[in-house]
């Protein structure tokens, strides 16, 4: 088996700090990242106009919504590993071209089938962009403190983009046609294609081994059925079809893991998990995504259906909690940089997020500011955790495998988000249905939206009573889910404190040297990945070999 840790040191292995060029390049990288995250929610307000123009069937409308996230999740591991082999910058630029082309195709789609195909191609492009941007950040910022700040900004942009996407779509659809929500991607992709070759360093694993083609369909067969099943459970319930879908996905996941452990050149090397801190980082990042998306399932409905705000008004209000997101990750990075152990910072982040859930548990049917405060505190705590887990994971693995590591983090986040919506959504739905009177119409038992629609057709007091009961039932369900979320995040805080306590505050990745620069005649020990021990004499003025080249 090819040793995945046989990689030359990254730039700055002897302590070099990033300068203006690297920070400018980071700004360029943030543009595609923002757009990829925005595309998750950009159709929220555009779908009515799309429906009126293209007249998709109910099934086609669902695929227009979901195909992007499904393709993105299914290809993340493949694209992360591919970037390690052919070069992360090269893959990023290929993905940017694909994303821009798909955006233009989607904007001018003349049928539902064309739009679905364009959204699928957008998912392919997004799967190349997300792990590539994170891996390139890892390559450019080898100073641990600077890397933590850069990853903190990455996390904040990623989280903020999801909230911004729905608002931007509402504004664009109000003043232009629905295709404009896709055309906004083009300037950023053109800028990336123009500046990327000059600002971004190229990097790859120098000994990647053969690309394992069999692992590609296995990874997709493992990810897609599970994501599909757990995404549908909150709205459709524990239908046998979705349970079977999850089960089939888990069986393929077992086959995928077996393949990675036995293949001569696996898609995802098991050696990644030998680095102290990598496995806990993946798990805790998954839990943090669980908490974030689990709350989003309720807060968006609360603003629109309980408080009765319009879609645009609800989207604008939902931007307020993201203000705290912008400062959470940098503050966390500064705390760790000043010597506070990462275990305490991450545990504190989970505890803060649990406090946000506690505020949601106290909300009534007219608690706008309490819900916004809870959502903001929750998001700030979660972003604190996510940024630290990304920094830990990328700082622990060999530089040559940073694309694969980033893809595992992102795939875990996709699973965590879908699972959060499924589990907490199911808790809230169960409480909601229990609280709706037995004699209410069937549609009222299904969802709050269905109850409000039925109430609108009932006369006078009967309609108002059903609407009030449904809003109270939904809020009660949100409270119950918030309690469950708070308990889970507190447990995660204890887990983080326990598992991360023995992990260094700043983990030096394989191939990076944490020691001082060497003098002539001294032996420079090069910390390496699992099983690799290499030491070589360095001469006066000899620079460490670099993996990444501008």
WOGIZI-V90014 format. One record per pair of residues at least 12 apart in sequence whose ideal C-beta (glycine too) atoms are under 6 Angstrom apart, sorted by the first residue. I is the first residue (numbers start at 1). J is the second residue. Records with the same first field share a line. If there is no record, write none. Layout:
BEGIN
I: J / J
END
This chain:
BEGIN
1: 264
2: 207 / 209 / 265
4: 269 / 271 / 401
5: 398 / 510 / 528 / 529 / 532
6: 207
7: 205 / 206 / 398 / 399 / 400 / 511 / 547
8: 545 / 547
9: 511 / 512 / 544
10: 139 / 142 / 399 / 512 / 547
11: 142 / 546 / 548
12: 142
13: 512 / 513 / 544
14: 513 / 517 / 544
17: 143
18: 140 / 141 / 146
22: 140
25: 199 / 200
26: 150
28: 195 / 199
29: 133
30: 157
31: 188
32: 129 / 192
33: 133 / 157
34: 157 / 161
35: 185 / 188
36: 126 / 129 / 130
37: 158 / 161 / 162
38: 161 / 164 / 165
40: 162
41: 162 / 165 / 166
42: 165 / 169 / 181
44: 166 / 169
45: 169 / 170 / 173 / 311
46: 169 / 173 / 178 / 181
49: 173 / 178
50: 178
54: 112
56: 112
60: 112
63: 116
64: 115 / 116
67: 116 / 119 / 120
68: 119 / 122 / 123
70: 224
71: 120 / 123 / 124
72: 123 / 126 / 127
73: 223 / 227 / 414
74: 220 / 223 / 224
75: 127
76: 127 / 407 / 410 / 411
77: 219 / 268 / 407 / 411
78: 216
79: 127 / 128 / 131
80: 131 / 403 / 404 / 406 / 407
81: 267 / 404
83: 132 / 403
84: 205 / 208 / 401 / 403 / 404
85: 208
87: 202 / 204
88: 132 / 135 / 136 / 203 / 403
89: 200 / 202
91: 128 / 132
92: 132
93: 196
95: 125 / 128 / 129
96: 189 / 192 / 193
98: 125
99: 125 / 189
100: 186 / 189
102: 118 / 121 / 122 / 125
103: 182 / 185 / 186
105: 118
106: 118 / 182
107: 179 / 182 / 183
130: 410
131: 403 / 406 / 407
134: 406
135: 402 / 403 / 406
136: 200
137: 150 / 154
138: 394 / 402
139: 201 / 203 / 548
144: 506
145: 337
148: 333 / 391
149: 333
151: 387 / 390 / 391
152: 329 / 330 / 333 / 387
155: 329 / 383 / 386 / 387
156: 325 / 326 / 329
159: 325 / 383
160: 322 / 325
163: 318 / 319 / 322
166: 315
167: 315
169: 181
170: 312 / 315
201: 548 / 550
202: 549
203: 547 / 548
205: 400
209: 265
210: 265
212: 263 / 265 / 266 / 267
215: 259 / 267
218: 255 / 256 / 259
219: 256
221: 252
222: 249 / 252 / 253 / 256
225: 245 / 248 / 249
226: 246 / 249
227: 418
228: 245
229: 242 / 245 / 246
230: 418 / 419 / 422
231: 418
233: 422
234: 421 / 422 / 425
268: 404
271: 530
272: 397 / 401 / 405
274: 530
275: 396 / 397
276: 503
277: 392 / 396 / 503 / 507
278: 393 / 396 / 397
280: 499
281: 389 / 392 / 393
282: 408 / 412
284: 389 / 496
285: 386 / 389 / 409 / 412 / 413
286: 412 / 416
287: 492
288: 382 / 385 / 386
289: 413 / 416 / 417
290: 416 / 419 / 420
291: 353 / 382 / 485 / 489
292: 382
293: 417 / 420 / 421
294: 420 / 424 / 485
295: 378
297: 421 / 425
298: 478
299: 375
302: 371
303: 317
305: 448
306: 365 / 471
320: 372
321: 372 / 375 / 376 / 379
324: 376 / 380
325: 379 / 383
328: 380 / 383 / 384
329: 383 / 387
332: 345 / 384 / 387 / 388
336: 505
341: 505
342: 388 / 500 / 505
343: 497 / 500 / 501
345: 388
346: 385 / 388 / 496
347: 493 / 496 / 497
349: 381 / 384 / 385
350: 385 / 489 / 492 / 493
351: 493
352: 381
353: 378 / 381 / 382 / 489
354: 486 / 489 / 490
355: 377
356: 374 / 377 / 378
357: 482 / 485 / 486
358: 486
359: 373 / 374
360: 374 / 482
361: 479 / 482 / 483
365: 471 / 472 / 475
392: 507
393: 405 / 409
395: 507 / 509
396: 507
397: 509
398: 510 / 511 / 529
399: 509 / 511 / 547
424: 481 / 485
427: 480 / 481 / 484
428: 477 / 478 / 481
431: 476 / 477 / 480
432: 473 / 474 / 477
433: 445
435: 473 / 476
436: 473
441: 454
448: 470 / 474
451: 470
452: 467
455: 467
510: 528 / 529
518: 538
520: 539 / 540
523: 535 / 537
524: 538
END
